[in-house]
Amino acid sequence: MPMAMMAQEDRYKIYSVKLGKEITLAELTADLVHAEVVFFGEEHSDSVAHVLQLEVFKALHGLHGNGLSLSMEMFQTDVQLVLDEYLTGQVTEKNLNADARPWKNYKDYRPLVEYAKENVLHVLAANAPSRYTNRVTRNGIESLEELPKEAKKLIAPLPIDTLTGRYYEKFNALLGGHEGMGNMKIYQSQNLWDATMAWNIARLAKKSSVKQVLHLNGRFHSDEKLGTYAQLQRYAKRLKLLNISAFSHESFSKPDWAAWQHLADFIIITDPSVGKSF
């Protein structure tokens, strides 16, 4: 389905938990403008959500100008230089694709990166390098202490808080509810992922030139204000945060908003009849 068609309002519904009612895209962005960091939690294959991310990005740019930055789970910290070089026109998109290790569905995020490039907006490569999350999965989070100083600059400061309680319960359920050392190490790698994104967002948001950061991640990282959201609250207690949880659902025609209002400040339900991006 063409992107222009997917952007039509009948392909999504937005709910404000604070107001207790459905709102328009314009009303959403008017509310988001007051936050210093906005989490846009997505399901990675949601075609409609990807279009909405770009629309939100454009709208917030109109309100903040060059004070807006985009932060992305989809790029890892060790490719920030390559990303910066591409955004400033020093290298080609072919170089970006070869050296920045973009996700397989980069086509879904490319419009946002291109918009940032055209409008001279900063894009943060927020995520921890996968070689370090893989190391934690194999050897546990304590193994990060053995990394050289230069490597440690690419991740959140050690030690990293391995969040317990509700977040661990959700993660354990995702893995089938089988507790064990193997699953705990996988959970610790998730904490590294979350903490590194949060640490980088916190440092970016503290810059005087930055008015707002729009951060894109899979919604598990920010739903219920857990994961990356909770880690950011630890690193920067005074930042004003808002989060969005966007997902496709079969009850699109008559959504049960009460069932989801614990997830985020704003819930976006997308039409399940629209094809996935992959």
C-alpha positions in Angstrom: 0.0 0.0 0.0 1.4 3.4 -0.9 2.8 5.4 2.0 0.5 8.3 1.3 -2.5 6.1 1.8 -1.1 4.6 5.0 -0.8 8.1 6.4 -4.5 8.7 6.2 -6.2 9.0 9.5 -8.4 5.9 9.1 -5.2 3.8 9.3 -4.5 4.7 12.9 -6.1 5.9 16.2 -4.3 7.9 18.9 -5.4 7.8 22.5 -4.3 10.2 25.2 -4.3 8.5 28.6 -4.2 11.9 30.4 -7.3 13.1 28.6 -9.0 9.7 28.4 -10.0 10.1 24.8 -8.9 9.8 21.2 -7.0 12.7 19.8 -5.6 13.8 16.4 -2.0 13.8 15.2 -1.9 17.5 15.5 -3.1 17.3 19.1 -0.5 14.6 19.8 2.4 16.7 18.6 1.0 19.8 20.5 1.2 17.7 23.7 4.6 16.2 22.9 6.3 19.5 22.4 6.5 20.1 26.2 8.7 17.0 26.9 12.4 17.0 26.7 12.6 13.4 25.6 9.8 11.6 23.7 10.0 7.8 23.4 8.2 6.5 20.3 7.9 2.7 21.0 7.2 0.7 17.9 6.8 -2.8 16.5 9.5 -2.9 14.0 7.4 -4.2 11.1 4.5 -1.8 11.5 4.2 0.1 8.3 1.8 2.7 9.6 3.8 3.5 12.7 6.9 4.2 10.5 4.9 6.7 8.5 3.7 8.3 11.7 7.2 8.5 13.1 8.2 10.7 10.2 5.1 12.9 10.6 5.8 13.4 14.3 9.4 14.1 13.5 8.5 16.8 11.0 5.9 18.3 13.2 8.3 18.6 16.2 10.9 20.0 13.9 8.4 22.7 12.9 8.0 23.5 16.6 11.6 23.2 17.8 13.7 23.9 14.7 17.3 22.8 15.0 16.8 22.2 18.7 15.3 18.8 17.8 17.5 15.7 17.7 16.6 12.2 16.6 17.8 9.2 18.7 17.7 5.7 17.2 17.9 2.2 18.6 18.7 1.2 15.0 22.3 2.5 15.1 25.0 1.5 17.5 27.4 3.9 19.2 30.5 2.8 17.4 29.1 4.0 14.1 28.3 7.6 15.2 31.2 8.9 13.2 30.0 7.3 10.0 26.4 8.5 10.6 27.7 12.1 11.3 29.8 11.9 8.1 26.8 10.9 6.1 24.5 13.6 7.6 27.1 16.3 6.8 27.6 15.0 3.2 31.2 13.9 3.7 30.5 10.3 2.6 27.9 8.7 0.4 24.8 6.6 1.3 26.7 3.6 -0.1 29.3 4.2 2.6 26.6 4.5 5.2 25.1 1.2 4.2 28.5 -0.5 4.1 30.0 0.9 7.3 27.1 1.9 9.7 25.5 -1.6 9.8 21.9 -0.4 9.3 19.1 -2.8 10.1 17.8 -5.0 7.4 14.6 -2.9 7.3 16.5 0.4 7.1 14.2 1.4 4.3 11.6 2.0 7.1 13.9 4.5 8.9 15.6 6.0 5.9 13.0 8.7 5.4 13.7 10.0 8.9 17.5 10.0 8.4 17.1 11.7 5.0 14.8 14.3 6.6 17.4 14.9 9.3 20.2 15.2 6.6 18.2 17.7 4.5 17.3 19.8 7.6 20.7 19.6 9.4 19.3 17.8 12.4 21.5 15.6 14.6 20.9 11.8 14.7 22.1 9.9 17.7 23.4 6.3 17.3 22.1 5.3 20.7 22.5 1.5 21.0 25.2 -0.6 22.5 27.5 -2.4 20.0 26.2 -5.9 19.5 29.6 -7.5 20.2 29.2 -6.3 23.8 25.6 -7.3 24.3 26.7 -10.7 22.8 29.5 -10.8 25.3 27.1 -10.3 28.2 24.8 -13.0 26.8 27.8 -15.4 26.8 29.7 -14.4 29.9 27.4 -12.2 32.1 27.4 -8.5 32.7 30.5 -8.6 35.0 32.6 -9.5 32.0 32.2 -5.9 30.7 34.7 -4.8 33.4 37.4 -6.6 31.4 36.9 -4.4 28.4 39.6 -1.8 27.6 39.0 1.9 28.3 38.2 2.8 24.7 35.5 0.1 24.5 33.9 1.2 27.7 33.3 4.6 26.2 30.9 3.0 23.8 28.5 1.7 26.5 26.8 3.1 29.7 29.1 3.6 32.7 29.7 0.5 34.8 28.3 -1.0 36.9 24.9 -1.2 35.0 21.8 -1.6 37.0 20.0 -4.8 36.1 16.5 -3.7 36.7 14.4 -6.1 38.7 10.7 -6.3 39.4 8.2 -5.8 36.7 10.7 -5.5 33.8 12.4 -8.7 34.7 9.0 -10.4 35.0 8.0 -9.2 31.5 11.3 -10.3 30.0 11.1 -13.7 31.6 7.6 -14.2 30.3 8.9 -13.3 26.8 11.4 -16.1 27.1 8.8 -18.5 28.1 9.0 -18.2 31.8 12.0 -20.5 32.2 14.3 -19.0 34.8 18.0 -19.9 34.7 21.5 -18.5 34.3 21.2 -18.5 30.5 18.1 -16.4 30.5 19.5 -14.1 33.2 22.5 -13.4 31.0 20.2 -12.6 28.1 18.3 -10.3 30.4 21.5 -8.6 31.5 22.4 -8.0 27.8 18.9 -6.3 27.5 19.9 -4.1 30.5 23.1 -3.1 28.7 21.1 -2.3 25.6 18.6 -0.2 27.6 21.2 1.6 29.8 23.4 2.5 26.9 20.6 4.1 25.0 19.5 5.9 28.1 23.0 7.1 28.9 23.5 8.5 25.4 20.1 10.2 25.4 20.8 11.8 28.8 24.1 13.2 27.6 22.5 14.6 24.4 19.5 16.1 26.2 21.7 18.0 28.6 23.3 20.0 25.8 22.1 23.6 25.8 21.5 23.5 22.1 19.1 20.6 22.4 15.4 21.4 23.1 14.0 17.9 22.6 15.1 14.4 21.7 12.8 12.1 19.8 13.9 8.5 20.5 12.8 5.5 18.4 12.9 2.0 19.9 11.0 -1.2 20.0 8.2 -0.7 22.4 9.3 -3.3 24.8 12.2 -0.9 25.7 9.8 1.8 26.9 6.3 0.3 27.5 5.1 0.8 31.1 7.9 3.4 31.4 10.3 0.5 32.0 13.6 -0.5 30.4 15.3 2.4 28.6 12.7 4.9 30.0 13.5 3.8 33.6 17.2 3.8 33.0 17.0 7.4 31.7 15.1 8.4 34.8 18.1 7.2 36.8 20.6 9.1 34.7 18.6 12.3 34.4 16.0 12.6 37.1 14.9 16.1 36.1 14.2 15.5 32.4 10.5 15.6 31.4 9.7 12.4 29.5 6.7 11.2 27.5 6.2 7.9 25.8 4.2 6.5 22.9 3.3 2.9 22.5 2.3 2.0 18.9 1.2 -1.4 17.7 -1.2 -3.1 15.3 -4.2 -4.8 16.9 -7.2 -6.8 15.6 -9.6 -4.7 17.7 -8.8 -1.6 15.6 -12.4 -0.9 14.8 -13.4 -0.8 18.5 -10.2 -0.6 20.6 -10.4 -1.2 24.4 -8.2 1.7 25.5 -8.5 0.8 29.1 -6.6 -2.4 28.5 -3.6 -0.5 27.3 -3.5 2.7 29.2 -0.8 1.4 31.6 1.6 1.2 28.6 2.3 4.8 27.8 1.2 8.4 27.9 -0.2 7.9 24.4 -1.4 4.7 22.7 -1.4 4.4 18.9 -3.3 1.5 17.4 -2.7 0.8 13.7 -4.9 -1.0 11.2 -3.9 -4.7 11.0 -5.2 -4.9 7.4 -2.2 -2.8 6.3 0.7 -5.0 5.2 3.8 -5.3 7.4 7.0 -3.7 6.1 8.7 -7.1 6.4 
